[in-house]
Amino acid sequence: MVLAKEGAPTDGRPQWSAARDALRSLIQKIESHADPEIPGSGALAAFLLAPYVEMVDDLARSRRKAPAKKPEAVPAPPFEAGGMP
């Protein structure tokens, strides 16, 4: 079992923001290297970006699906005081 140290930060949002910004920067750099004057650079950029395009498509697909709703709870009939009917 791993316990958090006292005084250690418990909010991971700064790390998530840093990771998001680094990923955004990487994707922008890959896109900027696709130069129509350099043969094959567009294909290389497309190859490197393919996993991210697939991830975005998967996320969009999962957002479109409406979560299955649970059926409404039906209250049980009251138990009759006299025992069996």
N, C-alpha and C positions, 0 to 999 in steps of 0.2 A: 504494500500500500504506500502511495506517495502522498505526503502531506505538504501543503503549502507552507513555506516559511512565513513566520510572522513579519509583517511589514513589507512582504513581497507584493508587487502589483497584481491585482486580480482582474484588471480590465485589459483585455487583449486587443481593443480597438486600435491603439497606435501601431501595433505590429501588423494587423490586417490592412490598415491604411498604407503603411510602408510597402507591404507586399503588393498591394493593388497598384500603387504608383510605379513600382519597379517593373511589374508586368506590363503596364501601359507603355512605359518607356521602351521596353524591349520590343514590343509589337510595333511601335512607331519607328524604331530603328530598322527593323526588318522591312517594313513597308517602304521606307525611304531608300533602301538599297536596290529596289526594283527600278532599273533604268532601262528604258526602251532602246537606248543606244548600245547597251551591253547585252550581247546574246546570252540567253539562259538565266539572266538575273531575275526576270519575272517568274520563271518556272521555279527557281530556287526559293524565292520569297513565298510563292504559293505553297510549296512543299513545307516550308518552315511554319507557315501560318495555318496549315490544314488542321492541326489538333485544336487550335483556338476557335476556328470556324465551326468545327464539329461540336465543341463545348457550348458555344453560343446557341447553335441549333438545338442541342439537347435541352438547354435551359428554357428556350422559347417553347419547345414542345411540352415540357412538363408544366409550364405556366398555363398553357392553353387548356389542359385537362382540368376539368372541375373535380375536386375531391369527392369521392363517393360519400353520400350523406347516409348517416345511420337512420334506420326507421324510427319513427316516433315511439316513445315508450308508452305502453298501454298499461294503465293501472290494473292491478289484480282486483277481481270482484271481492267485496267484503265477505269475511268469513261469517257464516250465519251462527247466531248465538246458540241455537239448539243442537248443534252438532251436524249430522248429515241431513240433507233435505228430504 
